[in-house]
């Protein structure tokens, strides 16, 4: 089991999500089809592509400072743990646009972990640059995790966490 998955689950539990169930049959689905140890269905591949695009769209929305996007993209009870250790709910995250301007980002390969039929986690590396309260920031080799829940036939971001990987 991936250490990031374990850390994220423990973090969710510590934030009060006591109903979190970690299914033993949770299966990682990779974008790399050459991994013969993992069986994927076309439905899982489609979901991976959908959520990878949605995640990229969320970074583009941050760059454009599109606060309306996040009102419908995030679940009302959304929580985040950012690379600096700060936490945010949906309102805090949106309010942070007053102090943060994203100028550039790059996403690495996206991995999907299906936890249940209506809960999935995606994991990827992200690098980004911008301004935080007028000061230049450059975050690299960040392990990014998003948990999505399916509600009313729409995937909503429920939880987001950034963890600093080894400095390159």
Secondary structure by P-SEA (a helix, b strand, c coil): ccaaaaaaaaaaaaaccccccccccbbbbbcccccccccccaaaaaaaaaaaaaaaaaaaaaaaccccccccccccbbbbbccccccccaaaaaaccccbbbccccccbbbbbbccccbbbbbbbbbbbbbcccbbbbbcccbbbbbbbbccccccccbbbbbbcccc
